[in-house]
Amino acid sequence: MKAQTKFLKTCCKLLNPDQTPMARREVVVRQLSHKFLFGTALFDLVPFVNGEYTGSARELSWLRIEKALELCNAITLPFYWAGFELRRGEPRTSQLQNAARWAGEHNLRVKGHPLCWHTLAPEWLLPLSNTEILQAQTSRIQREVSDFRGLIDMWDVVNEAVIMPVFDRYDNGPTRICKELGRIKTIQTMFETARAENPSAFLLINDFDTSAAYDILIEGCLAAGVKIDAIGIQSHMHQGWWGIEKTQEILERFGRFKIPLHFTETTLVSGHLMPPEIIDLNDYQVTEWPTTIEGEERQAREAIAHYQTLFSHPLVQSITWWDIYDGCWLNAPSGLLRADGSSKPAYEELLKLVKGEWWLKEVTMLTDDDGWIRFSGCAGEYEVICSDQRKTFTLDEGVSKVEINY
């Protein structure tokens, strides 16, 4: 699967200062950045940047971060409300700003996750009335979107709304207001609140439920006038890879909305598979879940097939691996790195795919008699070097010809 939909045929005309063609000149073309987002959850960055790790823990954290920087151009940072604002009025704003600023300085696009979610909501919401909970929730969104504007302009606004009003594991504030308002009104309120605070923000709805229920919910939101910039689809495959057929069926179903698709949380385990009878993945609690040689080989094969399937679809704009190293959510061996920071085969194979096949490295070309060079590449920022002079240009859909003046 060659992902031809992402490759754009481009003609660049190089011109001398006097506007004559730079004929028969040797030039070097290389890609500086990629528009497609290859992401990972990098929650480790927050304690690292804020000096909360020391000694061997800091060294291990840096090893993981280095490998994330090599593979990825995007990360997700945690804004789980209960941890972000354990005590009301005391948010961890500065710590997350430090991490987001560091990421931006290292050419990583940052997404905040999430602004509204029934799980990990703070307990201090519980004594409040529904009116007060709604006010606290919208105020929270206003604060975060405002405080992080320019550092984080992409957000999972509402997470897992399909299950939110019927969630019955424990009492929580967002479920209460979702029961009262309904799913669509809740989503509309949260999106409009975020949009008003930052009109240029990129806002996602996100869910693990890939059934018709999510499909119908999105349809209802769009009919109500909710502007959704991307549909977030979680692909947690602890019980086994979906396979190409199921993945393509999901792509076709959600692709009908003609809205960008972001695969926000992708996992494949490199140990034993979670038993198929488990309905809620959180119910599978184990103290040890080791990675295995056989499992790592399987994970690598399936990761490549999954990425190729997604990357080949014209509406898919982002894939985020969740998490980059083993032992995070559910203690699962679902990382691209082992717990000690060493690379699994899946990491190495994805690196070859992303930075090899899907990323134009330095290529030497010769302009023709009219100063043209021709190549195919994915959307992003490029550099053309001729006689030590460097010029950059942006390649995107709809751009087939570019003039570069030296």
Stockholm file with secondary structure:
# STOCKHOLM 1.0

chainA/1-406         MKAQTKFLKTCCKLLNPDQTPMARREVVVRQLSHKFLFGTALFDLVPFVNGEYTGSARELSWLRIEKALELCNAITLPFYWAGFELRRGEPRTSQLQNAARWAGEHNLRVKGHPLCWHTLAPEWLLPLSNTEILQAQTSRIQREVSDFRGLIDMWDVVNEAVIMPVFDRYDNGPTRICKELGRIKTIQTMFETARAENPSAFLLINDFDTSAAYDILIEGCLAAGVKIDAIGIQSHMHQGWWGIEKTQEILERFGRFKIPLHFTETTLVSGHLMPPEIIDLNDYQVTEWPTTIEGEERQAREAIAHYQTLFSHPLVQSITWWDIYDGCWLNAPSGLLRADGSSKPAYEELLKLVKGEWWLKEVTMLTDDDGWIRFSGCAGEYEVICSDQRKTFTLDEGVSKVEINY
#=GR chainA/1-406 SS CCCGGGEEEEEEEEECTTSCBCTTCEEEEEEEEESSEEEEECTTHHHHHTTCCCHHHHHHHHHHHHHHHHHCSEEEEECCHHHHTSSTTCCCHHHHHHHHHHHHHTTCEEEEECSBCSTTCCGGGTTSCHHHHHHHHHHHHHHHHHHTTTTCCEEEEEECTTTGGGCCSSCCHHHHHHHHHCHHHHHHHHHHHHHHHCTTCEEEEEESCCSHHHHHHHHHHHHTTCCCSEEEEEEEETTCCCCHHHHHHHHHHHHTTCCCEEEEEEEECSSSCCCTTCSSGGGCCCSCCCCCHHHHHHHHHHHHHHHHHHHTSTTEEEEEESCSBTTSGGGCSCSSBCTTSCBCHHHHHHHHIIIIISSCCCEEEECCTTSEEEEEEESEEEEEEETTEEEEEEECTTCCEEEEEC
#=GC SS_cons         CCCGGGEEEEEEEEECTTSCBCTTCEEEEEEEEESSEEEEECTTHHHHHTTCCCHHHHHHHHHHHHHHHHHCSEEEEECCHHHHTSSTTCCCHHHHHHHHHHHHHTTCEEEEECSBCSTTCCGGGTTSCHHHHHHHHHHHHHHHHHHTTTTCCEEEEEECTTTGGGCCSSCCHHHHHHHHHCHHHHHHHHHHHHHHHCTTCEEEEEESCCSHHHHHHHHHHHHTTCCCSEEEEEEEETTCCCCHHHHHHHHHHHHTTCCCEEEEEEEECSSSCCCTTCSSGGGCCCSCCCCCHHHHHHHHHHHHHHHHHHHTSTTEEEEEESCSBTTSGGGCSCSSBCTTSCBCHHHHHHHHIIIIISSCCCEEEECCTTSEEEEEEESEEEEEEETTEEEEEEECTTCCEEEEEC
//
